[in-house]
Amino acid sequence: MSSINSRRSIRKYTTQQVTDEQVTELLRAAMSAPSAGNQQPWRFVVIRSRELLEQIPTFHPHASMTPQASLIVAVCGDMTNLRIPERWVQDCSAATENLLLAAHEMGLGAVWLGVYPTEERVEGVRQLVALPDYIMPLSMVAIGYPAEQPPAADRFDAGFVHYDHW
Ligand SMILES: Cc1cc2nc3c(=O)[nH]c(=O)nc-3n(C[C@H](O)[C@H](O)[C@H](O)COP(=O)(O)O)c2cc1C
């Protein structure tokens, strides 16, 4: 509960690098997400190349932190053999949220960068990492050791909740 309630978007990072073992742990958490009919449509591209990280802000207007991140995980959906095609976005969103929570729990900082369905961002990611046609990028998650510590934000609002009837 404390990890869920204290997670914030982290957009400033130290130069300390996230290890390959930590990346595997993060991806294990992502793949533990629920998915419709357990179809697990998620696929991931781990981007560590400085050259690639520096290119991301050229096609994504809210990704200025990517050159400083240790890595980016592009969360993508595989459009082939989907059992419940209309649910891939929810499935990959659940995986993205798991990545954010796992990063925070591990003492890392992360931020969700929206990609799908904004066409120029989808095309930008597609070209950046040479995605095949049947792979659709949903989000990118920038990850690194945090160089900022925004306070927990309690957003509970009883007015958003209805019981039995609206
Ligand atoms: C679908 C989605 C897309 C987002 N896209 C971006 C983005 O492109 N750039 C960015 O800096 N933050 C992005 N965010 C992070 C939000 O700005 C952030 O979650 C929100 O302001 C709440 O702040 P918090 O995460 O610190 O609690 C995105 C979040 C979601 C869920």
The ligand as an SDF file (V2000), in Angstrom:
LIG
                    3D

 31 33  0  0  0  0  0  0  0  0999 V2000
   -1.5960    7.7140  -20.2260 C   0  0  0  0  0  0  0  0  0  0  0  0
   -0.5690    8.6230  -19.5850 C   0  0  0  0  0  0  0  0  0  0  0  0
    0.2490    9.3840  -20.3810 C   0  0  0  0  0  0  0  0  0  0  0  0
    1.2150   10.2210  -19.8140 C   0  0  0  0  0  0  0  0  0  0  0  0
    2.0710   10.8960  -20.6400 N   0  0  0  0  0  0  0  0  0  0  0  0
    3.0550   11.6410  -20.0960 C   0  0  0  0  0  0  0  0  0  0  0  0
    4.0170   12.2780  -20.9300 C   0  0  0  0  0  0  0  0  0  0  0  0
    3.9680   12.1650  -22.1590 O   0  0  0  0  0  0  0  0  0  0  0  0
    5.0120   12.9910  -20.3560 N   0  0  0  0  0  0  0  0  0  0  0  0
    5.1000   13.1250  -18.9850 C   0  0  0  0  0  0  0  0  0  0  0  0
    6.0270   13.7940  -18.5290 O   0  0  0  0  0  0  0  0  0  0  0  0
    4.1980   12.5350  -18.1570 N   0  0  0  0  0  0  0  0  0  0  0  0
    3.1890   11.7920  -18.6790 C   0  0  0  0  0  0  0  0  0  0  0  0
    2.3020   11.1410  -17.8600 N   0  0  0  0  0  0  0  0  0  0  0  0
    2.4290   11.2670  -16.3830 C   0  0  0  0  0  0  0  0  0  0  0  0
    1.3430   12.1860  -15.7980 C   0  0  0  0  0  0  0  0  0  0  0  0
    1.6160   13.5260  -16.1530 O   0  0  0  0  0  0  0  0  0  0  0  0
    1.3020   11.9960  -14.2700 C   0  0  0  0  0  0  0  0  0  0  0  0
    1.0480   10.6400  -13.9580 O   0  0  0  0  0  0  0  0  0  0  0  0
    0.2500   12.8820  -13.5950 C   0  0  0  0  0  0  0  0  0  0  0  0
    0.5920   14.2450  -13.7510 O   0  0  0  0  0  0  0  0  0  0  0  0
    0.1220   12.5750  -12.1000 C   0  0  0  0  0  0  0  0  0  0  0  0
    1.3540   12.7660  -11.4450 O   0  0  0  0  0  0  0  0  0  0  0  0
    2.0900   11.5790  -10.6560 P   0  0  0  0  0  0  0  0  0  0  0  0
    2.3690   10.4630  -11.6440 O   0  0  0  0  0  0  0  0  0  0  0  0
    3.3680   12.2020  -10.1240 O   0  0  0  0  0  0  0  0  0  0  0  0
    1.2090   11.0900   -9.5620 O   0  0  0  0  0  0  0  0  0  0  0  0
    1.3340   10.3030  -18.3980 C   0  0  0  0  0  0  0  0  0  0  0  0
    0.5020    9.5170  -17.5990 C   0  0  0  0  0  0  0  0  0  0  0  0
   -0.4330    8.6750  -18.1850 C   0  0  0  0  0  0  0  0  0  0  0  0
   -1.2830    7.7940  -17.2900 C   0  0  0  0  0  0  0  0  0  0  0  0
  1  2  1  0
  2  3  1  0
  2 30  2  0
  3  4  2  0
  4  5  1  0
  4 28  1  0
  5  6  2  0
  6  7  1  0
  6 13  1  0
  7  8  2  0
  7  9  1  0
  9 10  1  0
 10 11  2  0
 10 12  1  0
 12 13  2  0
 13 14  1  0
 14 15  1  0
 14 28  1  0
 15 16  1  0
 16 17  1  0
 16 18  1  0
 18 19  1  0
 18 20  1  0
 20 21  1  0
 20 22  1  0
 22 23  1  0
 23 24  1  0
 24 25  2  0
 24 26  1  0
 24 27  1  0
 28 29  2  0
 29 30  1  0
 30 31  1  0
M  END
$$$$
